[in-house]
Amino acid sequence: MSEARTDLVVVGLGYVGLPLLVRAHEIGMRTAGFDISAEVVAGLGAGRSHVADVPHSAVADMAAAGFRATTDPAVIAEADAVVVCVPTGLTDGAPDLSAVRAAARSVGENLRPGTLVVLESTSYPGTTEDVVRPILEESSGLVAGEDFHLAYSPERIDPGNEVFGVRNTPKVVAGVTPLCAKHGVAFYGRFIDTLVVSRGTREAEMAKLLENTYRYVSIALVNEVALFCDRTGIDVWDVLHCAGTKPFGYAPFQPGPGVGGHCIPVDPVYLETAGVSAGFDFRTLSAAREVNERMPHHVVDRAERLLQDAGIAVEGARVLLLGASYKPDIADTRETPALPVASGLLKSGAEVVYHDPNVPEFAVGERGLRRVEHVEDGLREADLAILLQDHACYDPVRLVASRCLLLDTRGKLAGENISHL
Ligand SMILES: NC(=O)c1ccc[n+]([C@@H]2O[C@H](COP(=O)([O-])OP(=O)(O)OC[C@H]3O[C@@H](n4cnc5c(N)ncnc54)[C@H](O)[C@@H]3O)[C@@H](O)[C@H]2O)c1
């Protein structure tokens, strides 16, 4: 065994991996990180955080305590625990586990007996046992549950959430054997307040997919209610306000221009794919997807109708998008509904500009959109503005006072110049 041991090596230093390292460092763990991105590693090496919830000072503090990020997987050999937090996105609309497979190979090739290996990436049931385990065993020559410990623990981080972070969000942990689960619990129990041990890795993988699919399907329901209310002249925001006062049996969700981010629109596809493999048809999921994917088109339709009603030709009209990220007050634009909305408006010949304090550049394909620096200037020049994200900087009073024709997809504004989703 190597002389210099590291308590934790995180593989994949992004939105999930970096906050985990920061929390482990807070309780005095010796930490290191492996990432295939030279840019990510160089940034962290220079004391810079590329994750909005992690301040630069936290990276600098870790570095002062000996943390190092590297593109050399040999660092894994020093670890007592290795946690894999690599992306599990979609390629051509289908689950893509290539990063998980590559990371498992890097871990396996550097694995020492006695190490705890945990997968945190979201994926379908069976990923830990049937995908990760064989790669680890084959590339290391070691056996899970005998020579090393293998666990799955889905990440629940909610970027931008100031109440729930790594420490106080209960964490589900599962082992491929009861002893592996014990090692997982001993590791996370050092820096997470509440742990929930699931029966096996498949249950933990499925629980994560259920959590995010629950959001996806619930959002689809309120989106469809919003479409119905638009058709029938019912004020959907008042409906939601009234329903939301029920103190039991109802969890409020908001309609919007579409579902974005790396998880909520992606994870149901993993579940659907697992269904297909098992010969099972998840009908709720396909219906929810159809509704959610219709929303950006509905916003474009509404915008075009508003312009036409105001006597403005869509072709050549200047439309200002307020908010390009997929949720309020973050910089992340992955799967953002702003993209299909902008794309639809451009196709109709509108000139599309955007404002977002956190998103310095935004493009539809090769076409970069002009960024408006000050909201007031943008509103003055626009024929129509569309509130896509409810960023804290968007003061309702000032937006309404601008007199600009405004389509509010978030139910935040009221005034003569305001139309709602
Ligand atoms: N972002 C969230 O809010 C969130 C919440 C819960 C769960 N998750 C899940 O956590 C996982 C990671 O998501 P993320 O948002 O942190 O992704 P991310 O893209 O922010 O970061 C992933 C990092 O992994 C690196 N990487 C890719 N392939 C690698 C490899 N083979 N070896 C080493 N490093 C590699 C990338 O360079 C990147 O820096 C995903 O499965 C995601 O679904 C994300």
The ligand as an SDF file (V2000), in Angstrom:
LIG
                    3D

 44 48  0  0  0  0  0  0  0  0999 V2000
  -26.0580   18.7880  -11.3050 N   0  0  0  0  0  0  0  0  0  0  0  0
  -27.0160   18.3770  -10.5010 C   0  0  0  0  0  0  0  0  0  0  0  0
  -27.8040   19.1620   -9.9870 O   0  0  0  0  0  0  0  0  0  0  0  0
  -27.1530   16.8980  -10.1380 C   0  0  0  0  0  0  0  0  0  0  0  0
  -27.9680   16.5420   -9.0450 C   0  0  0  0  0  0  0  0  0  0  0  0
  -28.0970   15.2150   -8.7030 C   0  0  0  0  0  0  0  0  0  0  0  0
  -27.4500   14.2370   -9.4570 C   0  0  0  0  0  0  0  0  0  0  0  0
  -26.6590   14.5980  -10.5280 N   0  0  0  0  0  0  0  0  0  0  0  0
  -25.9930   13.5180  -11.2510 C   0  0  0  0  0  0  0  0  0  0  0  0
  -24.6110   13.5240  -10.8840 O   0  0  0  0  0  0  0  0  0  0  0  0
  -23.7970   13.1380  -11.9870 C   0  0  0  0  0  0  0  0  0  0  0  0
  -22.7710   14.2200  -12.2860 C   0  0  0  0  0  0  0  0  0  0  0  0
  -23.4430   15.3920  -12.6700 O   0  0  0  0  0  0  0  0  0  0  0  0
  -22.7570   16.8320  -12.6420 P   0  0  0  0  0  0  0  0  0  0  0  0
  -23.8810   17.8050  -12.7910 O   0  0  0  0  0  0  0  0  0  0  0  0
  -21.8290   16.9670  -11.4810 O   0  0  0  0  0  0  0  0  0  0  0  0
  -21.9010   16.7790  -14.0030 O   0  0  0  0  0  0  0  0  0  0  0  0
  -20.8210   17.8560  -14.4840 P   0  0  0  0  0  0  0  0  0  0  0  0
  -20.8580   17.8230  -15.9610 O   0  0  0  0  0  0  0  0  0  0  0  0
  -20.9840   19.1530  -13.7580 O   0  0  0  0  0  0  0  0  0  0  0  0
  -19.4310   17.2680  -13.9850 O   0  0  0  0  0  0  0  0  0  0  0  0
  -18.9560   16.0390  -14.3750 C   0  0  0  0  0  0  0  0  0  0  0  0
  -17.4410   16.0830  -14.4570 C   0  0  0  0  0  0  0  0  0  0  0  0
  -17.0120   14.7580  -14.7840 O   0  0  0  0  0  0  0  0  0  0  0  0
  -15.9100   14.8610  -15.6750 C   0  0  0  0  0  0  0  0  0  0  0  0
  -15.7440   13.5900  -16.3800 N   0  0  0  0  0  0  0  0  0  0  0  0
  -16.4110   13.1510  -17.4720 C   0  0  0  0  0  0  0  0  0  0  0  0
  -15.9890   11.9060  -17.7990 N   0  0  0  0  0  0  0  0  0  0  0  0
  -15.0390   11.5640  -16.8940 C   0  0  0  0  0  0  0  0  0  0  0  0
  -14.2220   10.4220  -16.7010 C   0  0  0  0  0  0  0  0  0  0  0  0
  -14.3300    9.3700  -17.5010 N   0  0  0  0  0  0  0  0  0  0  0  0
  -13.3460   10.4260  -15.6940 N   0  0  0  0  0  0  0  0  0  0  0  0
  -13.2310   11.5020  -14.8800 C   0  0  0  0  0  0  0  0  0  0  0  0
  -13.9650   12.6140  -14.9960 N   0  0  0  0  0  0  0  0  0  0  0  0
  -14.8710   12.6420  -15.9900 C   0  0  0  0  0  0  0  0  0  0  0  0
  -16.2490   16.0500  -16.5480 C   0  0  0  0  0  0  0  0  0  0  0  0
  -15.0740   16.5660  -17.1590 O   0  0  0  0  0  0  0  0  0  0  0  0
  -16.8850   16.9980  -15.5480 C   0  0  0  0  0  0  0  0  0  0  0  0
  -15.9290   17.8820  -14.9770 O   0  0  0  0  0  0  0  0  0  0  0  0
  -24.7730   12.8740  -13.1370 C   0  0  0  0  0  0  0  0  0  0  0  0
  -25.0940   11.5230  -13.1430 O   0  0  0  0  0  0  0  0  0  0  0  0
  -25.9880   13.6900  -12.7590 C   0  0  0  0  0  0  0  0  0  0  0  0
  -27.1800   13.1570  -13.3230 O   0  0  0  0  0  0  0  0  0  0  0  0
  -26.5040   15.9080  -10.8730 C   0  0  0  0  0  0  0  0  0  0  0  0
  1  2  1  0
  2  3  2  0
  2  4  1  0
  4  5  1  0
  4 44  2  0
  5  6  2  0
  6  7  1  0
  7  8  2  0
  8  9  1  0
  8 44  1  0
  9 10  1  0
  9 42  1  0
 10 11  1  0
 11 12  1  0
 11 40  1  0
 12 13  1  0
 13 14  1  0
 14 15  2  0
 14 16  1  0
 14 17  1  0
 17 18  1  0
 18 19  2  0
 18 20  1  0
 18 21  1  0
 21 22  1  0
 22 23  1  0
 23 24  1  0
 23 38  1  0
 24 25  1  0
 25 26  1  0
 25 36  1  0
 26 27  1  0
 26 35  1  0
 27 28  2  0
 28 29  1  0
 29 30  1  0
 29 35  2  0
 30 31  1  0
 30 32  2  0
 32 33  1  0
 33 34  2  0
 34 35  1  0
 36 37  1  0
 36 38  1  0
 38 39  1  0
 40 41  1  0
 40 42  1  0
 42 43  1  0
M  CHG  2   8   1  16  -1
M  END
$$$$
